[in-house]
Amino acid sequence: MHVDAMLIDYEIIRMTEDTLLKKLIRKLETAFIPLILIGPNDPTVRQVCYALGADDYWDETVGIDERKIRLQRLLRKLRAVSSSILVDELTGAFNRKYLQNAYRRRTSRLERDHQLFALAIFDLDHFKRINDLHGHPTGDLVLTELAALTKQALRQDDELIRFGGEEFMVLFSADNSKHAAEMMERVRSRIERHTFPNGLKVTVSIGLTIIDDILMDLEEMTSEADEALYQAKRNGRNQVILYATATAKEKLEVVIKVEKTLLPSLSRIELPFHPKYDFNLVADDQKTTGSIQLYVMPLERLATSDFKLVKQWKQAREAFIDVIAIADEENQLLGQALERGVTDYCLSPLDPHQLEEQIRQWVIRLP
């Protein structure tokens, strides 16, 4: 159930096992839900309750009118916290911190009311091109307007979450898979018809899956929607694809080779799931081959002997090879690298989260 606040009698608290009590309070704190304890007019008890984590304490001296005022004050604070912590500042959509609790509320409703729901992930097609040609401020305006447009196409109970970069997630109730696909098609077509800042026309690819079992966890369902999204990208973009279980096929190996001095700092990055490829992160001097390869290398090393390595990789006929350069600054040498065929770049000191996102975007563009 969705909970805005929780009021508990101190006698229940006193008789509850410590482990269960701590677990409850931790869950309330994680979800920013105010806890109000009600008990006797006893300073010692009041102190114990506040020490446990209570946001307010009501004894018999606090009348009903004052209780209403104090409850409303706590709920206003909850909304303020939600706005500042759980909402993406740029787009006004919820952020990923909001996602776990939102998914849990949906599965609770599924268990209680048998209300199916869907999880959709959509991604702007060729968004990097918008940033490169029109600048990041225009890209930000497009994202902001996209979120507003999507909210207009959704119902009041549907939840829009900025999942990362130009990727968004929608959690919404649906009667069946056909109904879910129709709702996302409405979002897709509305975005396609709209004219964005600078007269830009943009499209989105959407993957979705239906949750009809309370045992389906968030990670599993996100992977399914992701797989459907990749299928939409491979099919030509600007379309809605519903996840369908298919016979597993043998995956192709994709090798991501990182300059060996950088590898320790990247060992914990999360490689993306893909229905067609398996990813293997290795040091660049390791003799591992694959039909698709991505190199992550310092710019200075790539520039050696007039970008000899880059030239060799681009001429390789037996493999599809891309390169991400690690540069100290955006300078002329980096410009030369991009002209010679370097796919993308990161600035040092290297941010593993940024590189993880760039690898994810590279995966989306794979053939």
N, C-alpha and C positions, 0 to 999 in steps of 0.2 A: 504494500500500500504506500501511496505517496503521503509523507508525514511532514507537516510544517513545524510542529513543536510537540514535545512529549512532557506530560505532567504525571508524576509518580508519587505515591504516598511513601513517606519515609519508612513506615513499617514494612513495606514490600522490599525496600532497599536493604533494610536491616536483616531481613530473613533470606536474602538472595546470596548464593555462593559467590565468593570474591571473583573467581575466574569468569563467571557469566556476567557479573556486574561490570568488570573491566572491559569485557568484550562489547557489551552494549554501549558503554560510554565512548569507547573508541570509534564505534560505528557512527554514533551521533556526531562526534567531533569531525569525522571524515566528511560527513554529508552536511556539515554546518547547521545541524538541527538543534535548536535551543532545548535544554533540559531544565525543567522546573520541578523542584522537590517541595512537597507539602508536608509539614510536620508541626510539632508543638512549639510553643514560644519558649525555646530553650537555647541560649547562646551557644552552648556546647554542641548541641545537635546541628544548629545552623552552621557552625564552623566546620563540622565534619562533612556536611553536605557540600559546602563550597570547596572543601579540599578534594572531594571526590570528582568535582568537575561541573557542579550545578551552575547554570547561568543565573538562576534566581531561586529564592526560597520564600515560600508563603507560609505564615503561621496564622493562627485564628484571629490575630489583630489586623490582618490585611483583608479588608472588605471586598465584596464582589466587584464594585465599581473600580477600585484601585487595581484589582487583579486584571480586569479587562485592559486598563491603561498600560500596565506593565507588560502584559502579553503582546499588545499591539506594538509597543516599543521594541520588544525583542524581535518580532516579525519584520519590522522595518529594518532593523539591523541585519537580519538574515537576507532580506532582499538587496541591501546595499553590498553585503559581502558577496552574494551571488553575482551581482553586476560587475564587481571589480575583480573577482577571482575566477569565476566560472564562465565569463563572457569574453570572447575575442575582441580586443580593443579596436581593431581595424574594421571588421565586418559586422560586428554586433551579433554574430552567431555564437552559440555556446562553444567552449573549447574542449580539449580532450580530457581535462580534469572532471568535466561534467559527465562524460560518457559512461563510465562504469556504473554509477548510481542510476543513470537514466535507463540503461539496459536492464539493471536489476529490477527496477520498477515495472518495466514492460513484462519481464518473465513472471513477476508476481501476479500481474493482471492476467496473464495467460493461464496461470495455475488456478486463479480464483474464478475468472469469468470466461475462460476458454477463448479469449480475444487474441487471435493471431496478429502478428506484426511483422513488418519487413525492415530490413536494413539495406540501405542503398548507399553506394559510394559513387560520386561523380567528380570528374576531373576536366578542367578546361583543356580543349584541344589546342596544341601549339602555343601554350601560354608564354614559353620562353621567347618565342618570336615577337610577341607583343612587347615584352620588356626590352629586348634588344633593339627593336625598331622605334619604339615610342617612349622608352624610359620607364624606370620603376614607378615614378609617381602616377603615370597613366595606368600601369599595371595594378597599382593599389586601388585606383578609382574603379577599374573594371571589377576587381574582387568585391569591393564594397557594394557596387550596384548589382552585381550578380547575386550576392546574399540577400539584398532587399527584394529583388525580383523573385527569387526562389521562395522567400517567405510569403509573398503575395499569392503564389501558386499553391502553397500548402494550407492545410487546415490548422485551426488554433491549437489542436492537441499534438500536431506533428512537431518534431524536434530537429532543428538544423544545427549541425556541429561542424566547425572548421577542423578538419582532420589533419591538415598539414599543408603548407604552401598554398597551391591552387586547388587542393582536394577537399571536398566536403562530404559529410555523411548525413543521411536523413534516417531517423527512426520514426516509423509511422504505422498505425493500425491498418490492416487490410483484410478483406473477407477471404481472399484467395490470391494465387499468384497472378491471375489475369487482372484482377483489380489493382494489385500493386504495380504491375507493369503499365497499366493505363495511367495511374497517377504520376509515375515518373516520366511517362511520355508527355504528359501535360507540362511538366517542368521543362523538359528538353525543348519542346516546340516553342514555349514562351521565351526561353533564352535565345533560341535561333532567330525569332522574329524581331527581337529587341535591337535597337541601335545604341551602342555604348559610347562613352566619351571619345572624342576625336573621330566620330563617325564609324567606329569599329563594329564589325559584326563578328561575334564569337559563337562557338558551339561547345557542347559538352558531351562526353561519353559517360554512360551510366551503367553500372553493374549492380544487381540487387539479388537478395536471397530472402526466402520466407522462413520465419521462426515459428514452428508449430509444436515444439517440444521443449519443456523447461530445462532439460538436460543439455541443450545446445548452448555452449558457452560463447562469450563475446569474441574471443580470439578465433574460434572455429568459423563463426559466421562472418567475421571480417575477412577471413581468408577466402571464403566462398564468394563474397561480393567482389573482392579484389580480382579473383579469377575471372568472374563475369566481366569486370571492367577491362581487363587485359584482352578478353575476347572481342569486346566492342572496339577497342583500339585497333586490333589486328584486322577486323572486318571493315575498316575504313573510317572509324570515328563517327561522332554525331548520331548516336543510336543508343537504345536501351537493350541490355541483354540480361535475361534472367538466368541465374545459376541453375545448371542441370547436372546431376550426377552422371558421369560418363565412365566408360571403361578406362582404367589408368593406362597411359601410354608411357613407353620408355622415354625419359627426359634426356635432353642434350645437356652436356656439361658446359657451363660458362665459367671461365677462369678470370678472376680479378687479381691482377698482379700489382703488388704495392712495393715501392722501394723499401728494402729490408730494414732501414733505420726507422721508417715510419710505422712498420707493421705492429710493434708492441702497443702503440697508442690507439690502433684501430682494431685490435683483436676482439673487442666486445661489441662492435657495431652489429646491428641486426640486419642480415642480408634478407632481401625481400622474398616472399613466396611467389612462385610462378608455376602455372600448370604445365608449361612446356620446357622449362629450363631448371637445372640444379646449379647453384652458385658455389664456387670454391675460392676462398680468399687465401692467397699464398704470397710469399716473398718473390720479388721479381727475378731472383737468380735461381729459383727452383725450376727444374726441368719438367714443367707440366704444360701440356698443350690442350687446346680446345678449339672448336670451330668458331667460337665467339670469345673474344678476349677484351678486357679493359685494363689499361695500365694507369696507375696513379703514381706520378713521378715528379721530383723537383724540376722546376723550369730550367735551372742551370744545367742539369744533366741532359735534358732533352735538347738544349741548344748547342751541345757539344758537336763540333765538326759540322756546323751549319745544318743542325737538325737531322743528322744522319739516321738516328734511330727512327724518328717519325717517318722519314722517307721510306725506310725499309719496311716498317709496319704497314704503311699505306699501299705498298706494292705487293704485299703478301696475298697470293691468290687463294691459298688454302684456308684462310681464316678471315673473319670479320673482326677488325681491331679498331678500338677507339682509345683515346688518351685524355686523361684529366691532369692538368699541370698544377703543381703547388708553387705559387709565386709569392715573393715578399711584398710586391706592390703591383699596381696596374700601370705598367710602363711600356715603352716601345718594344722591348724584347718579348713581352707577353703578346703584344699585337702581332708580332711576326710569327709567334708560335700558333696563334689562332688562324693566321693566313696559311700556314703550312699544313694545317689539318688537325691541330689539337682540338678536341671536341668541346672541352669546358675547362674551368680552372677554379681553384680554391686559393684564398689568401692565407698565408701563415701568420701567427701560429695556427696550425690546422685544428679546425673544430670538427670532431667526429660526427656530431649530429648533422652539421651542414653537409659533410661528405656523404653520410647515410642517405640524406634526402636527394643529393645529386645522383647517387647510384640508383636510387629508386626511379628517378625521372629518366635515367638512361635505360633502365629495364623496360619502362613503358614504351620507349621508342624502338625496342628491339624488333627485328623482322619476325 
